[in-house]
Amino acid sequence: MWLEVLVMTSQVHFRMDDQEKKDFESVLSRVGLTPGEAFRIFAKKSIEAGGIPFEVSQPTPRLEKALKSQDYVEFNDPEKGLDWLND
């Protein structure tokens, strides 16, 4: 007996500089990935991490603003963060 699983997919489109795209594809080809595969890995790791899965060392003004907004809550203790989420 076979169990069929239907997986819904969506497309994501964005623009980037031509040279940046070529450089990106060159890096990815050396590790055997396509841009689509790389972005799916990034998305999965972002979901697992609950944010960007690497340090952003030079935040843009937009990120600085987001970090300082009232919507951003930081916890030094994971238990306090979980308690906040569950309230």
N, C-alpha and C positions, 0 to 999 in steps of 0.2 A: 504494500500500500504506500503510495506517494503522498506526501503532504506538500501542497503548494502554498507558497507565501508570496503575497503580492506586496511589492515594495514601491511606494510612491516616490518619485524623484522630482526635483525642481531644478531649474537652471538659474545660475547667478551670472550676471554680466557686470563688468566694470571696465574702465579705461585706464591705460597706463602709457607712459612715454614709450615710443618705439624702441629706443636704445635700451631702456630699462627692461623691456620685455625680452629683447634678444639676449641680454646678459643673464636674465633670470632663467630663460630656457637653456642657456649654455650650462649654467650651474646645475640645473636639474638633470640635464642629459648625462652629466658625469656621474650622477648617483642613480641613474636609471629610472627617473620619474618624469611624468608629464606634468604640466601646470595643473591640470584637473586633479591628478592624484595628490600633488603637493597641497593644494587647497583643501582637499577632503581630509588630509592628515591634520592640517592646521585647524580645521573646524572641529574635528574630533578631540584634539588635544585642548582646544579652547573650552569645549564643553566639559571635559574631564577636570580641567583646572578651575573652571568657573571664571575665566578671564583670559587675557592674553597669556599664552603658555611660555613666555620669555620676558625678561626685563626690558622695559622701554627706557633706555638710558637718557634720551634727549626728548622729553615730552614736548609736543607741539603746544602752541597757545590754546588750541581747542581742548587737548587732553588736560592741560593745567586747569582750565576752567571747569571741566567735568569733575576733576578730582576735588576741587574746592566747592563744588555745588552741594546743596543740602541733600541731594539724592545719594550722595556717596557716604557710606558708613564704613569705618575701618575698625577692626578688632585685632588686638595683639594676642588674644586667647581664643582658640578655635571653639571652645565650649561656650564662651560668651556669644560668639557669632551664631552658633547653632541655637542657643536659647533665644536670641533676638529673632531669628528666622521662624522659630516655632511659636512665638507670641502672637 
